[in-house]
Amino acid sequence: MCRKECTFAQNFQNCAMNTIECFNEYIRQTIIANWNQNALTDYQGQTLQFHDVARKIEKLHIAFETCGIKKGDKIAICGRNSAHWAVTFLATLTYGAVAVPILHEFNAEQIHNIVNHSGARLLFVGDFVAKEIDPEQMPQLEGILNLPDFSLMISRSEQLTYAREHLNLMFGSKFPRAFTQNDVNYHADEPEELALINYTSGTTGFSKGVMLPYRALSGNIGFCIRRLGKVVKAGSPMLDILPMAHMYGLSIEFLFGFCNGCHLFFLNRLPSPSLIAKAFTEIQPRLVVAVPLIIEKIIRKKVFPVMQTPRMKLLMAMPVVREKVKQKVCEQVYQAFGGQAYEVIVGGAALSKEVEQFLMSIDFPITVGYGATECAPLISYRDWTEFAPGSCGCAVDGMDVRISNEEILARGQNVMLGYYKNDEATREALDKDGWYHTGDLGTMDEDGNIYIRGRRKNMLLGANGQNVYPEEIEDQLSSMPMVSECIVVQRDQKLVALVYPDQDELINFSDEELQGIMEQNRQELNMCLPAYSRLSSIELVHEEFQKTPKKSIKRYLYT
């Protein structure tokens, strides 16, 4: 980076620290400030620099205008994370259209329903999705474009066909000399203006369209830049693992990283554990944003077995060497995430208390945040150096949080406008004073740290009228032998645990032995639980639980 560009980038970051109110101004300024720097890379594939991103955005703007897309029109995007997914999303918002990100893991019927419900005029799809969908089931669409090369899959508009066939010519005519930083001009968004509709994956079956205004995106990005921008600087590598169609991945990994001038890498293939491990080693991300499943698998499969060996137990019992052992273990865990991360932020679901306590005991830089799609998503966070064990941080800037009847309520800049075409659900979630009712049960200490107990809809009523929080039981059960995943359900006033056993260890035990292990787990667990929340039985399930994209079990399928 030349000295002039370096100064420009630093000035932009200093400006961003003081918060830019207009979301699209974040996009414009980061592109100008980092013009010749790497921006988006498909892992083991193409790299786009910021000026490449700007050119592609401009070409899509020309295509939108030519085929009659107006401000506020809906444009849907469905595919795995990729540089072109990111470009399409940025082009949509900087044009003034409304983005409708759709999880590529949704089935064809769900995709059809979301496209139709949102009234999207265009749909951009990845290779896998293109093979699954039926264009005839989405009659109002004017066109479907392929994300890998922006080619037309189907066009029902002469203007769209013309625009795609003559796009390079039109771009050349508009910018006959060159396309420069001075040509980067975007839609000036208003705080309350609708930016995107994000359809919740949901654990109760029906997806609701969360209407998020530009202020919610600006609130999330501004907070991240102010709190993390000093340690995650422009040019820093970041690995985008979480789906960008989910607000956690979209805001914290993608939008924060891009607006901060980082170099983003996308795993545009199925993110298997081996691929993720390889990518961490090669990319060495400066910040790791993860769901608990990723963290817990690494710790339970690679670390705990070593810590439980007789030799390691002996070393940990010796005060003289304990600290050196902890330091060595911490370094090994740190290297598993690339060895350069300022911290690992966990969110999207509850982190196992056993895993959290272990990581904190070895001084690993981990913190747990809390949010919801309806808050785009940030509600609370705290830097790992200040993080209170067992909590999920304090309310982020621009947000107020309080507890009412055990439920966590949030109000402020990040809160949604409501649910698209669903006034009843909106009234249930947003009260007249603007408080968003999260549905999560929790407490707050005198320092403002939030502690979550579970979901209100998951709470069970014991036979004696006591409230039972299944997540608290599951957290303890999940750390016991042979338990890979579990949920607690209620049958005839009795509590039953459904357990998916550890498949790696399964071959070492007969069915009878496995049942014996589970019965021993049940008895040991019940000794730690009050009488009203003890398990009556443990049932084994033979297939992995179905999950949402943020890896929460779809409880409604099992209760």
C-alpha positions, 0 to 999 in steps of 0.5 A, a space after each residue: 500500500 502506498 503512503 497516500 493510500 495508507 493515510 487515506 485508509 487510516 483517515 477512513 478508519 478514524 472517521 468510522 470510529 466516530 460512526 458514519 450514519 449512512 450505511 452506503 457511505 461505509 461501503 463507498 468510503 471503504 472502497 475508495 480508501 482501499 482501492 488497490 487492496 485485496 477485498 474478496 477471495 473465494 478460497 483457492 479461487 479468484 480474488 477481487 480487489 476493492 476496485 474490482 468490487 466497485 466495477 462489478 457493483 457498477 455493472 449490476 447497477 447498470 443492469 438493474 436500471 436497464 431492466 427497470 428495477 426501482 428503489 425499494 424493489 426486492 432482489 433475492 440471493 440464494 447460494 453458498 458464500 462467495 465473492 459474487 454473493 457479496 458483490 450482489 448484496 452490496 450492489 443491491 443495497 447501494 442501488 437502493 433496492 431491498 436485498 432478500 438473502 435466502 439460506 442455500 440450505 433451505 429446500 426448493 419449496 422454502 425458496 419458492 415460498 420466500 421469493 413469492 412472499 417477498 415479491 422479489 423481481 430478480 433471483 441470483 442463485 449458486 450452482 447447487 440451488 440452480 439445480 434444485 429450484 423450479 422457475 415455474 413455481 416463482 411466476 412473478 420473477 423477471 429473471 434468474 441469474 447465476 452467481 458464478 458468472 452473472 449469466 442468465 439462467 432464465 429471463 422473462 424480460 426483454 430489457 433484462 436480456 438486452 442488459 445482460 448481452 450488452 452490459 460491457 458495452 454500456 459500461 464502456 459507454 458510461 465510462 469511456 476513459 476509466 472507472 475511478 474512485 470519483 465515479 463511486 456514488 451510491 444511494 443515500 439511504 435513510 435510517 428508517 429505510 428498509 434495507 433487507 428482509 431476512 427470513 428466519 431459519 426458525 426452530 418452530 417451522 414457519 419462517 418470518 421475514 424480518 424487515 431490517 432498516 439501514 440504521 440496524 446495519 449501520 449500528 452493528 457495523 459502527 459498533 464493531 469498527 469502534 470496538 474491534 477496528 483498533 486490533 483488526 486493521 484494514 488488510 487483516 485476513 478474515 475467514 467467512 465460514 458462517 452463511 451470509 444469508 444469516 445475520 450473524 455471518 452477514 453482519 459480523 464476518 462480512 459487512 464489518 470485515 468489508 467496511 473495515 477494509 479487511 481481506 475476506 476469504 469465503 469457503 464456497 464449498 461445503 465447510 467440512 471440519 478438515 477444510 475449515 482446519 486447513 483454511 484456518 492454518 493457511 489464512 490465519 484470520 485476525 478474528 474468528 467468528 463461530 457458532 458453538 458447534 465448531 468450537 466444541 468439536 475442536 475441544 472435545 475431539 482434539 483437546 479433551 482426550 489429551 487432557 484426560 490422559 493419566 500423564 496430563 492429569 498428573 502434570 495438572 496436579 503439580 502446581 510447579 508445572 501446571 501453568 506451563 502446561 496450561 500455556 502450552 495447551 492454550 497455544 495448541 488450541 490457538 494454533 488450531 484457529 490459525 494462531 493470529 486471532 485477536 479473539 474468538 467470538 461465539 454466538 448463534 447458540 449457547 456454548 457448553 459451560 464445560 468447554 467455556 470454563 476450560 477455555 477460560 481456565 487456560 486463558 484462551 481469548 474467547 468471548 460469547 455474544 448474544 443477538 437475534 435476527 431481529 436486531 441484525 443481530 447484535 444485542 450484547 457483547 464484551 471484549 474477551 479481556 472483560 468477559 464475565 464467565 457464563 454471560 454473553 456480555 453487556 448491551 452494545 452501543 445504541 441498545 438498551 436491555 432489561 429483564 421483564 418477567 424473566 424475559 430479555 427485552 431489547 430496544 434501540 438502533 439495531 431493532 427491526 421494523 417488524 415482520 414483512 406482511 405479518 402484523 400479528 407477529 410484529 405486535 407480539 414481538 414489538 410492544 408499543 414502547 419499542 421493546 423487542 421481546 426476545 423470547 429468551 429467559 435470563 438475568 442481568 447482574 449489577 454490571 450489566 452482564 446478561 446471563 441466558 437460561 433458555 428459550 421461553 417457548 422451550 421452558 417446561 412445567 414440572 409436575 409440581 408446577 416448577 419451571 424446568 429449563 431443558 437447556 440447562 439439563 442438556 448442557 450438563 448431559 452433553 459433557 457426559 460419556 458417549 453423548 454427541 448431541 441431546 435434547 430434553 423433552 416432556 412426555 406424560 409429565 416426565 422428562 426424557 432425554 433424546 441422545 445422539 451418541 458419539 459415532 466415533 466411539 460407537 463401534 467400541 460398544 454393543 447396544 447393551 453396553 451403550 444403554 448401560 452407559 446412558 443409564 449411568 449418565 442418567 443416574 449421575 446427572 440426576 444426582 446433580 439436579 433438583 427432584 423436579 428436573 430429573 430425567 426419567 429415561 434416556 432414549 437413543 436416536 440413530 440419526 443426527 438431529 436436524 438443525 438450523 443453519 446456526 446449528 441449533 436443533 429444530 426442537 419442534 421436530 422432536 417434541 
